[in-house]
Amino acid sequence: MTTTAIIMMILSLTIVWGGLIASLIHLRNNPDKED
C-alpha cells in the first residue's frame, strides 16, 4: 500500500469511528424520552 492510501484509510476510519463515538456520547448525555 502506498503512503497516500494508508493516510486516506486512517482518515476514513477516524471519521467513521469519531462519528460513532460522538453519537454515543450525545445519546448518553441526551437520552431519548420515548417509551
ZADO-1210 file (C-alpha; in nm, 4 decimals, padded with zeros to 6 digits):
<atoms>
<atom x="00.0000" y="00.0000" z="00.0000" code="MET" pos="1"/>
<atom x="00.1192" y="00.3478" z="-00.0772" code="THR" pos="2"/>
<atom x="00.1576" y="00.6187" z="00.1834" code="THR" pos="3"/>
<atom x="-00.1378" y="00.8082" z="00.0355" code="THR" pos="4"/>
<atom x="-00.3606" y="00.5010" z="00.0613" code="ALA" pos="5"/>
<atom x="-00.2623" y="00.4489" z="00.4252" code="ILE" pos="6"/>
<atom x="-00.3315" y="00.8145" z="00.5092" code="ILE" pos="7"/>
<atom x="-00.6715" y="00.8029" z="00.3381" code="MET" pos="8"/>
<atom x="-00.7586" y="00.4774" z="00.5178" code="MET" pos="9"/>
<atom x="-00.6676" y="00.6250" z="00.8580" code="ILE" pos="10"/>
<atom x="-00.8646" y="00.9411" z="00.7795" code="LEU" pos="11"/>
<atom x="-01.1772" y="00.7493" z="00.6793" code="SER" pos="12"/>
<atom x="-01.1539" y="00.5202" z="00.9835" code="LEU" pos="13"/>
<atom x="-01.1111" y="00.8212" z="01.2120" code="THR" pos="14"/>
<atom x="-01.4152" y="00.9926" z="01.0601" code="ILE" pos="15"/>
<atom x="-01.6322" y="00.6799" z="01.0893" code="VAL" pos="16"/>
<atom x="-01.5290" y="00.5865" z="01.4440" code="TRP" pos="17"/>
<atom x="-01.5242" y="00.9506" z="01.5531" code="GLY" pos="18"/>
<atom x="-01.8836" y="00.9863" z="01.4350" code="GLY" pos="19"/>
<atom x="-01.9910" y="00.6696" z="01.6161" code="LEU" pos="20"/>
<atom x="-01.8267" y="00.7755" z="01.9423" code="ILE" pos="21"/>
<atom x="-01.9682" y="01.1275" z="01.9131" code="ALA" pos="22"/>
<atom x="-02.3199" y="00.9911" z="01.8584" code="SER" pos="23"/>
<atom x="-02.2817" y="00.7561" z="02.1570" code="LEU" pos="24"/>
<atom x="-02.1711" y="01.0433" z="02.3816" code="ILE" pos="25"/>
<atom x="-02.4554" y="01.2611" z="02.2516" code="HIS" pos="26"/>
<atom x="-02.7133" y="00.9881" z="02.3168" code="LEU" pos="27"/>
<atom x="-02.5712" y="00.9237" z="02.6640" code="ARG" pos="28"/>
<atom x="-02.5891" y="01.2944" z="02.7520" code="ASN" pos="29"/>
<atom x="-02.9309" y="01.3404" z="02.5875" code="ASN" pos="30"/>
<atom x="-03.1275" y="01.0142" z="02.6130" code="PRO" pos="31"/>
<atom x="-03.4441" y="00.9919" z="02.4076" code="ASP" pos="32"/>
<atom x="-03.7538" y="01.0113" z="02.6270" code="LYS" pos="33"/>
<atom x="-03.9573" y="00.7628" z="02.4235" code="GLU" pos="34"/>
<atom x="-04.1484" y="00.4763" z="02.5813" code="ASP" pos="35"/>
</atoms>
